[in-house]
């Protein structure tokens, strides 16, 4: 006990110096993890449109760094709330950008689900993936734009 009371400043200094280092090393481990659901290991990137308004056209964009000459097919699997099953749409890419244009007049819905798959000569790639590396379709509710902006106005006051 005498040692602790004599060296308490050094003990406190030790903890304050080493605790942040331990925290940063854990964050680095998470970034370098081989988990297929993490952003760093993906070959296809997609950010869903926000907000997803009812009655408006939306572009569902997918970006990849896979060389164009290696891609055999690019497919979007799409299902609206009025459909029972996913429909398959072949999409042509331009410089790594693949775009599907959602038209609510053609596919009326209150919600949509979709995922994207690229087939190469040797592999299949898809997005979005869950933490286990399995495809997990995006499910988006289509919202009323008037109600959305009324709510945003109330929240900003």
N, CA and C atoms as a LAMMPS dump frame, in Angstrom:
ITEM: TIMESTEP
0
ITEM: NUMBER OF ATOMS
471
ITEM: BOX BOUNDS ff ff ff
-5.0000000000000000e+02 5.0000000000000000e+02
-5.0000000000000000e+02 5.0000000000000000e+02
-5.0000000000000000e+02 5.0000000000000000e+02
ITEM: ATOMS id mol type element x y z
1 1 1 N 0.822 -1.186 0
2 1 2 C 0 0 0
3 1 3 C 0.869 1.253 0
4 2 1 N 2.006 1.156 0.662
5 2 2 C 2.902 2.297 0.735
6 2 3 C 3.414 2.665 -0.659
7 3 1 N 3.677 1.648 -1.489
8 3 2 C 4.166 1.897 -2.849
9 3 3 C 3.124 2.677 -3.658
10 4 1 N 1.865 2.299 -3.546
11 4 2 C 0.798 2.975 -4.296
12 4 3 C 0.66 4.437 -3.873
13 5 1 N 0.723 4.699 -2.597
14 5 2 C 0.566 6.079 -2.115
15 5 3 C 1.749 6.946 -2.51
16 6 1 N 2.923 6.363 -2.602
17 6 2 C 4.101 7.141 -2.981
18 6 3 C 4.135 7.415 -4.479
19 7 1 N 3.606 6.464 -5.288
20 7 2 C 3.704 6.574 -6.738
21 7 3 C 2.351 6.755 -7.402
22 8 1 N 1.423 7.372 -6.727
23 8 2 C 0.085 7.484 -7.3
24 8 3 C 0.089 8.353 -8.558
25 9 1 N 0.948 9.356 -8.622
26 9 2 C 1.004 10.204 -9.822
27 9 3 C 1.474 9.388 -11.026
28 10 1 N 2.459 8.543 -10.805
29 10 2 C 2.961 7.711 -11.895
30 10 3 C 1.912 6.677 -12.32
31 11 1 N 1.161 6.136 -11.362
32 11 2 C 0.111 5.163 -11.667
33 11 3 C -0.997 5.816 -12.481
34 12 1 N -1.437 6.992 -12.077
35 12 2 C -2.483 7.703 -12.817
36 12 3 C -1.993 8.053 -14.211
37 13 1 N -0.753 8.537 -14.311
38 13 2 C -0.168 8.855 -15.61
39 13 3 C -0.14 7.619 -16.513
40 14 1 N 0.228 6.483 -15.94
41 14 2 C 0.278 5.223 -16.692
42 14 3 C -1.099 4.887 -17.286
43 15 1 N -2.153 4.984 -16.485
44 15 2 C -3.493 4.659 -16.954
45 15 3 C -3.973 5.64 -18.032
46 16 1 N -3.737 6.911 -17.826
47 16 2 C -4.173 7.896 -18.812
48 16 3 C -3.41 7.775 -20.118
49 17 1 N -2.189 7.295 -20.065
50 17 2 C -1.388 7.124 -21.264
51 17 3 C -1.781 5.868 -22.037
52 18 1 N -2.062 4.776 -21.348
53 18 2 C -2.282 3.493 -22.001
54 18 3 C -3.731 3.202 -22.359
55 19 1 N -4.698 3.75 -21.664
56 19 2 C -6.098 3.477 -21.994
57 19 3 C -6.475 3.934 -23.409
58 20 1 N -6.085 5.141 -23.845
59 20 2 C -6.411 5.514 -25.224
60 20 3 C -5.743 4.604 -26.247
61 21 1 N -4.528 4.164 -25.96
62 21 2 C -3.829 3.271 -26.892
63 21 3 C -4.576 1.952 -27.053
64 22 1 N -5.113 1.431 -25.973
65 22 2 C -5.883 0.184 -26.023
66 22 3 C -7.146 0.396 -26.858
67 23 1 N -7.812 1.516 -26.651
68 23 2 C -9.031 1.819 -27.414
69 23 3 C -8.759 1.938 -28.899
70 24 1 N -7.677 2.637 -29.288
71 24 2 C -7.347 2.79 -30.7
72 24 3 C -6.982 1.462 -31.334
73 25 1 N -6.314 0.588 -30.61
74 25 2 C -5.948 -0.707 -31.18
75 25 3 C -7.189 -1.567 -31.428
76 26 1 N -8.221 -1.44 -30.594
77 26 2 C -9.455 -2.179 -30.832
78 26 3 C -10.173 -1.655 -32.064
79 27 1 N -10.184 -0.35 -32.259
80 27 2 C -10.819 0.235 -33.447
81 27 3 C -10.083 -0.216 -34.698
82 28 1 N -8.752 -0.228 -34.652
83 28 2 C -7.975 -0.656 -35.804
84 28 3 C -8.264 -2.117 -36.131
85 29 1 N -8.426 -2.959 -35.112
86 29 2 C -8.745 -4.369 -35.344
87 29 3 C -10.081 -4.498 -36.058
88 30 1 N -11.066 -3.679 -35.68
89 30 2 C -12.367 -3.745 -36.327
90 30 3 C -12.271 -3.322 -37.786
91 31 1 N -11.452 -2.332 -38.091
92 31 2 C -11.309 -1.867 -39.469
93 31 3 C -10.621 -2.92 -40.315
94 32 1 N -9.646 -3.608 -39.755
95 32 2 C -8.885 -4.596 -40.513
96 32 3 C -9.498 -5.997 -40.455
97 33 1 N -10.654 -6.114 -39.875
98 33 2 C -11.322 -7.403 -39.736
99 33 3 C -11.655 -7.981 -41.112
100 34 1 N -11.677 -9.3 -41.229
101 34 2 C -12.005 -9.959 -42.484
102 34 3 C -13.494 -10.199 -42.64
103 35 1 N -14.292 -9.558 -41.847
104 35 2 C -15.742 -9.71 -41.904
105 35 3 C -16.25 -9.215 -43.255
106 36 1 N -16.944 -10.079 -44.036
107 36 2 C -17.387 -9.671 -45.368
108 36 3 C -18.458 -8.594 -45.354
109 37 1 N -19.094 -8.355 -44.234
110 37 2 C -20.124 -7.33 -44.169
111 37 3 C -19.564 -5.935 -43.997
112 38 1 N -18.264 -5.823 -43.733
113 38 2 C -17.679 -4.51 -43.532
114 38 3 C -17.439 -3.813 -44.86
115 39 1 N -17.517 -2.509 -44.834
116 39 2 C -17.394 -1.676 -46.026
117 39 3 C -16.055 -1.87 -46.729
118 40 1 N -14.98 -2.097 -45.982
119 40 2 C -13.651 -2.153 -46.578
120 40 3 C -13.455 -3.357 -47.489
121 41 1 N -14.247 -4.411 -47.331
122 41 2 C -14.045 -5.615 -48.122
123 41 3 C -14.998 -5.722 -49.304
124 42 1 N -15.818 -4.74 -49.544
125 42 2 C -16.826 -4.835 -50.584
126 42 3 C -16.283 -4.366 -51.92
127 43 1 N -16.799 -4.945 -52.986
128 43 2 C -16.423 -4.548 -54.348
129 43 3 C -17.533 -3.753 -55.021
130 44 1 N -18.726 -3.739 -54.428
131 44 2 C -19.861 -2.985 -54.961
132 44 3 C -20.322 -2.018 -53.87
133 45 1 N -20.554 -0.776 -54.258
134 45 2 C -20.942 0.241 -53.29
135 45 3 C -22.295 0.82 -53.681
136 46 1 N -23.139 1.034 -52.679
137 46 2 C -24.474 1.575 -52.923
138 46 3 C -24.943 2.357 -51.708
139 47 1 N -25.531 3.512 -51.969
140 47 2 C -26.161 4.301 -50.91
141 47 3 C -27.602 4.546 -51.339
142 48 1 N -28.572 4.021 -50.592
143 48 2 C -29.977 4.207 -50.967
144 48 3 C -30.368 5.673 -50.967
145 49 1 N -31.244 6.07 -51.874
146 49 2 C -31.712 7.46 -51.871
147 49 3 C -32.422 7.784 -50.558
148 50 1 N -32.132 8.972 -50.021
149 50 2 C -32.784 9.4 -48.786
150 50 3 C -33.256 10.821 -48.993
151 51 1 N -34.449 11.123 -48.745
152 51 2 C -35.586 10.249 -48.481
153 51 3 C -36.104 9.628 -49.783
154 52 1 N -36.872 8.586 -49.65
155 52 2 C -37.416 7.846 -50.792
156 52 3 C -38.892 8.232 -50.922
157 53 1 N -39.173 9.214 -51.786
158 53 2 C -40.517 9.775 -51.874
159 53 3 C -41.443 8.947 -52.751
160 54 1 N -42.684 8.873 -52.316
161 54 2 C -43.748 8.208 -53.073
162 54 3 C -44.098 9.077 -54.285
163 55 1 N -44.345 8.431 -55.425
164 55 2 C -44.787 9.136 -56.621
165 55 3 C -43.685 9.805 -57.413
166 56 1 N -42.43 9.603 -57.05
167 56 2 C -41.314 10.219 -57.775
168 56 3 C -40.372 9.149 -58.302
169 57 1 N -39.733 9.463 -59.425
170 57 2 C -38.73 8.568 -59.981
171 57 3 C -37.465 8.642 -59.122
172 58 1 N -36.795 7.499 -58.989
173 58 2 C -35.544 7.439 -58.229
174 58 3 C -34.536 6.615 -59.007
175 59 1 N -33.275 7.005 -58.894
176 59 2 C -32.184 6.215 -59.458
177 59 3 C -31.581 5.358 -58.355
178 60 1 N -31.491 4.075 -58.61
179 60 2 C -30.789 3.16 -57.715
180 60 3 C -29.422 2.916 -58.343
181 61 1 N -28.396 3.553 -57.789
182 61 2 C -27.05 3.519 -58.353
183 61 3 C -26.161 2.551 -57.593
184 62 1 N -25.367 1.818 -58.36
185 62 2 C -24.384 0.898 -57.807
186 62 3 C -23.06 1.193 -58.483
187 63 1 N -22.001 1.261 -57.691
188 63 2 C -20.676 1.57 -58.219
189 63 3 C -19.75 0.417 -57.879
190 64 1 N -18.91 0.052 -58.848
191 64 2 C -17.973 -1.047 -58.619
192 64 3 C -16.605 -0.696 -59.182
193 65 1 N -15.583 -1.313 -58.618
194 65 2 C -14.231 -1.16 -59.155
195 65 3 C -13.792 -2.408 -59.918
196 66 1 N -14.728 -3.298 -60.198
197 66 2 C -14.43 -4.495 -60.986
198 66 3 C -14.268 -4.071 -62.44
199 67 1 N -13.203 -4.481 -63.119
200 67 2 C -13.003 -4.082 -64.517
201 67 3 C -14.178 -4.515 -65.406
202 68 1 N -14.563 -3.642 -66.32
203 68 2 C -15.72 -3.87 -67.194
204 68 3 C -15.571 -5.149 -68.017
205 69 1 N -14.355 -5.444 -68.469
206 69 2 C -14.164 -6.629 -69.3
207 69 3 C -14.238 -7.935 -68.514
208 70 1 N -14.215 -7.867 -67.187
209 70 2 C -14.341 -9.066 -66.352
210 70 3 C -15.79 -9.393 -66.016
211 71 1 N -16.684 -8.445 -66.21
212 71 2 C -18.081 -8.623 -65.814
213 71 3 C -18.86 -9.326 -66.913
214 72 1 N -19.495 -10.433 -66.54
215 72 2 C -20.347 -11.169 -67.47
216 72 3 C -21.755 -10.603 -67.441
217 73 1 N -22.281 -10.354 -66.243
218 73 2 C -23.623 -9.781 -66.134
219 73 3 C -23.757 -8.98 -64.839
220 74 1 N -24.628 -7.971 -64.896
221 74 2 C -24.978 -7.171 -63.725
222 74 3 C -26.495 -7.206 -63.616
223 75 1 N -26.988 -7.608 -62.451
224 75 2 C -28.415 -7.85 -62.295
225 75 3 C -28.942 -7.183 -61.028
226 76 1 N -30.071 -6.519 -61.17
227 76 2 C -30.787 -5.977 -60.018
228 76 3 C -31.992 -6.865 -59.785
229 77 1 N -32.178 -7.296 -58.552
230 77 2 C -33.362 -8.044 -58.149
231 77 3 C -34.249 -7.068 -57.39
232 78 1 N -35.461 -6.89 -57.887
233 78 2 C -36.344 -5.827 -57.42
234 78 3 C -37.722 -6.393 -57.132
235 79 1 N -38.31 -5.92 -56.027
236 79 2 C -39.655 -6.338 -55.659
237 79 3 C -40.359 -5.164 -54.999
238 80 1 N -41.562 -4.854 -55.48
239 80 2 C -42.357 -3.812 -54.841
240 80 3 C -43.393 -4.479 -53.942
241 81 1 N -44.079 -3.667 -53.14
242 81 2 C -45.076 -4.22 -52.221
243 81 3 C -46.247 -4.843 -52.973
244 82 1 N -46.418 -4.487 -54.246
245 82 2 C -47.508 -5.077 -55.031
246 82 3 C -47.073 -6.362 -55.749
247 83 1 N -45.807 -6.756 -55.627
248 83 2 C -45.297 -7.98 -56.271
249 83 3 C -45.131 -9.077 -55.231
250 84 1 N -45.305 -10.316 -55.671
251 84 2 C -45.098 -11.454 -54.779
252 84 3 C -43.659 -11.943 -54.77
253 85 1 N -42.955 -11.759 -55.893
254 85 2 C -41.607 -12.293 -56.047
255 85 3 C -40.674 -11.216 -56.581
256 86 1 N -39.382 -11.444 -56.394
257 86 2 C -38.388 -10.541 -56.961
258 86 3 C -38.373 -10.694 -58.479
259 87 1 N -38.21 -9.563 -59.17
260 87 2 C -38.015 -9.57 -60.622
261 87 3 C -36.55 -9.284 -60.897
262 88 1 N -36.063 -9.86 -61.985
263 88 2 C -34.657 -9.745 -62.34
264 88 3 C -34.518 -8.762 -63.509
265 89 1 N -33.65 -7.763 -63.332
266 89 2 C -33.407 -6.766 -64.367
267 89 3 C -31.926 -6.74 -64.69
268 90 1 N -31.573 -6.974 -65.953
269 90 2 C -30.179 -6.818 -66.382
270 90 3 C -29.899 -5.333 -66.546
271 91 1 N -28.741 -4.914 -66.073
272 91 2 C -28.381 -3.501 -66.14
273 91 3 C -27.032 -3.366 -66.828
274 92 1 N -26.945 -2.392 -67.701
275 92 2 C -25.67 -2.094 -68.357
276 92 3 C -24.939 -1.028 -67.562
277 93 1 N -23.629 -1.191 -67.472
278 93 2 C -22.822 -0.248 -66.709
279 93 3 C -22.049 0.687 -67.607
280 94 1 N -21.672 1.81 -67.037
281 94 2 C -20.853 2.783 -67.74
282 94 3 C -19.758 3.26 -66.791
283 95 1 N -18.529 2.847 -67.048
284 95 2 C -17.371 3.229 -66.211
285 95 3 C -17.572 2.857 -64.747
286 96 1 N -18.151 1.707 -64.49
287 96 2 C -18.339 1.232 -63.123
288 96 3 C -19.633 1.678 -62.467
289 97 1 N -20.444 2.485 -63.144
290 97 2 C -21.721 2.938 -62.603
291 97 3 C -22.853 2.141 -63.234
292 98 1 N -23.655 1.512 -62.394
293 98 2 C -24.826 0.758 -62.834
294 98 3 C -26.049 1.443 -62.24
295 99 1 N -27.035 1.714 -63.106
296 99 2 C -28.188 2.496 -62.647
297 99 3 C -29.486 1.838 -63.091
298 100 1 N -30.392 1.715 -62.112
299 100 2 C -31.76 1.27 -62.376
300 100 3 C -32.671 2.441 -62.058
301 101 1 N -33.561 2.766 -62.988
302 101 2 C -34.484 3.877 -62.781
303 101 3 C -35.822 3.327 -62.304
304 102 1 N -36.125 3.629 -61.055
305 102 2 C -37.406 3.212 -60.495
306 102 3 C -38.467 4.225 -60.898
307 103 1 N -39.534 3.737 -61.545
308 103 2 C -40.646 4.573 -61.965
309 103 3 C -41.901 4.099 -61.245
310 104 1 N -42.48 4.936 -60.382
311 104 2 C -43.66 4.504 -59.618
312 104 3 C -44.897 4.27 -60.49
313 105 1 N -44.925 4.828 -61.692
314 105 2 C -46.055 4.567 -62.589
315 105 3 C -45.995 3.129 -63.106
316 106 1 N -44.795 2.628 -63.318
317 106 2 C -44.625 1.253 -63.807
318 106 3 C -44.725 0.246 -62.666
319 107 1 N -44.153 0.576 -61.507
320 107 2 C -44.13 -0.325 -60.352
321 107 3 C -44.712 0.391 -59.137
322 108 1 N -46.041 0.539 -59.073
323 108 2 C -46.626 1.23 -57.921
324 108 3 C -46.387 0.429 -56.636
325 109 1 N -46.118 1.169 -55.547
326 109 2 C -45.792 0.464 -54.297
327 109 3 C -45.871 1.413 -53.119
328 110 1 N -45.934 0.819 -51.936
329 110 2 C -45.762 1.574 -50.698
330 110 3 C -44.375 1.302 -50.117
331 111 1 N -43.739 0.215 -50.575
332 111 2 C -42.358 -0.096 -50.188
333 111 3 C -41.717 -0.924 -51.301
334 112 1 N -40.392 -0.884 -51.354
335 112 2 C -39.665 -1.7 -52.33
336 112 3 C -38.52 -2.412 -51.62
337 113 1 N -38.114 -3.53 -52.202
338 113 2 C -36.949 -4.285 -51.754
339 113 3 C -36.078 -4.548 -52.964
340 114 1 N -34.758 -4.5 -52.775
341 114 2 C -33.876 -4.773 -53.896
342 114 3 C -32.484 -5.158 -53.417
343 115 1 N -31.765 -5.834 -54.303
344 115 2 C -30.347 -6.105 -54.107
345 115 3 C -29.713 -6.247 -55.477
346 116 1 N -28.399 -6.186 -55.521
347 116 2 C -27.664 -6.111 -56.779
348 116 3 C -26.576 -7.18 -56.795
349 117 1 N -26.428 -7.843 -57.953
350 117 2 C -25.442 -8.919 -58.086
351 117 3 C -24.651 -8.726 -59.371
352 118 1 N -23.335 -8.9 -59.287
353 118 2 C -22.466 -8.889 -60.461
354 118 3 C -21.818 -10.259 -60.577
355 119 1 N -21.887 -10.807 -61.783
356 119 2 C -21.25 -12.101 -62.059
357 119 3 C -20.026 -11.844 -62.927
358 120 1 N -18.868 -12.338 -62.459
359 120 2 C -17.645 -12.248 -63.252
360 120 3 C -17.292 -13.639 -63.755
361 121 1 N -16.158 -13.747 -64.401
362 121 2 C -15.734 -15.044 -64.928
363 121 3 C -15.442 -16.051 -63.82
364 122 1 N -15.058 -15.551 -62.647
365 122 2 C -14.665 -16.457 -61.567
366 122 3 C -15.474 -16.327 -60.281
367 123 1 N -16.22 -15.209 -60.101
368 123 2 C -16.884 -14.979 -58.82
369 123 3 C -18.238 -14.303 -58.989
370 124 1 N -18.987 -14.309 -57.885
371 124 2 C -20.221 -13.528 -57.772
372 124 3 C -20.012 -12.482 -56.685
373 125 1 N -20.469 -11.253 -56.939
374 125 2 C -20.42 -10.18 -55.96
375 125 3 C -21.816 -9.633 -55.794
376 126 1 N -22.171 -9.256 -54.579
377 126 2 C -23.503 -8.711 -54.349
378 126 3 C -23.48 -7.646 -53.274
379 127 1 N -24.534 -6.854 -53.273
380 127 2 C -24.716 -5.848 -52.239
381 127 3 C -26.194 -5.645 -52.015
382 128 1 N -26.654 -5.369 -50.832
383 128 2 C -25.926 -5.211 -49.574
384 128 3 C -25.706 -6.552 -48.89
385 129 1 N -24.665 -6.611 -48.078
386 129 2 C -24.332 -7.815 -47.32
387 129 3 C -24.539 -7.565 -45.832
388 130 1 N -24.947 -8.603 -45.124
389 130 2 C -25.04 -8.489 -43.663
390 130 3 C -23.69 -8.871 -43.061
391 131 1 N -23.598 -8.946 -41.749
392 131 2 C -22.331 -9.244 -41.076
393 131 3 C -21.826 -10.655 -41.332
394 132 1 N -22.691 -11.538 -41.789
395 132 2 C -22.287 -12.917 -42.09
396 132 3 C -21.85 -13.067 -43.542
397 133 1 N -21.941 -11.988 -44.334
398 133 2 C -21.56 -12.052 -45.741
399 133 3 C -22.676 -12.537 -46.639
400 134 1 N -23.899 -12.576 -46.13
401 134 2 C -25.049 -13.025 -46.92
402 134 3 C -25.781 -11.815 -47.478
403 135 1 N -26.387 -12.012 -48.653
404 135 2 C -27.186 -10.932 -49.225
405 135 3 C -28.355 -10.604 -48.319
406 136 1 N -28.585 -9.333 -48.116
407 136 2 C -29.665 -8.862 -47.264
408 136 3 C -30.351 -7.705 -47.991
409 137 1 N -31.464 -7.964 -48.685
410 137 2 C -32.089 -6.915 -49.507
411 137 3 C -32.424 -5.656 -48.713
412 138 1 N -32.278 -4.527 -49.399
413 138 2 C -32.668 -3.245 -48.816
414 138 3 C -34.172 -3.142 -48.907
415 139 1 N -34.807 -2.752 -47.817
416 139 2 C -36.256 -2.562 -47.773
417 139 3 C -36.513 -1.09 -47.478
418 140 1 N -37.091 -0.37 -48.439
419 140 2 C -37.337 1.061 -48.281
420 140 3 C -38.827 1.348 -48.36
421 141 1 N -39.306 2.108 -47.39
422 141 2 C -40.681 2.582 -47.411
423 141 3 C -40.725 3.856 -48.251
424 142 1 N -41.734 3.978 -49.097
425 142 2 C -41.923 5.201 -49.862
426 142 3 C -42.778 6.138 -49.027
427 143 1 N -42.29 7.334 -48.816
428 143 2 C -42.97 8.258 -47.917
429 143 3 C -43.563 9.426 -48.692
430 144 1 N -44.575 10.021 -48.098
431 144 2 C -45.25 11.171 -48.685
432 144 3 C -44.361 12.405 -48.502
433 145 1 N -44.003 13.108 -49.593
434 145 2 C -43.103 14.25 -49.46
435 145 3 C -43.686 15.395 -48.629
436 146 1 N -44.985 15.63 -48.723
437 146 2 C -45.599 16.707 -47.96
438 146 3 C -45.484 16.423 -46.459
439 147 1 N -45.82 15.208 -46.068
440 147 2 C -45.714 14.831 -44.658
441 147 3 C -44.268 14.872 -44.175
442 148 1 N -43.347 14.46 -45.034
443 148 2 C -41.929 14.464 -44.673
444 148 3 C -41.454 15.88 -44.354
445 149 1 N -41.769 16.839 -45.232
446 149 2 C -41.299 18.204 -45.013
447 149 3 C -42.026 18.892 -43.868
448 150 1 N -43.273 18.527 -43.627
449 150 2 C -43.975 19.053 -42.444
450 150 3 C -43.26 18.576 -41.173
451 151 1 N -42.904 17.303 -41.158
452 151 2 C -42.208 16.749 -39.984
453 151 3 C -40.834 17.381 -39.815
454 152 1 N -40.114 17.574 -40.918
455 152 2 C -38.798 18.208 -40.832
456 152 3 C -38.911 19.637 -40.31
457 153 1 N -39.964 20.327 -40.741
458 153 2 C -40.185 21.695 -40.282
459 153 3 C -40.461 21.715 -38.766
460 154 1 N -41.259 20.769 -38.288
461 154 2 C -41.533 20.696 -36.853
462 154 3 C -40.285 20.368 -36.056
463 155 1 N -39.436 19.486 -36.584
464 155 2 C -38.221 19.097 -35.87
465 155 3 C -37.187 20.223 -35.835
466 156 1 N -37.166 21.072 -36.846
467 156 2 C -36.187 22.152 -36.903
468 156 3 C -36.552 23.346 -36.035
469 157 1 N -37.776 23.414 -35.543
470 157 2 C -38.189 24.546 -34.692
471 157 3 C -37.745 24.354 -33.274
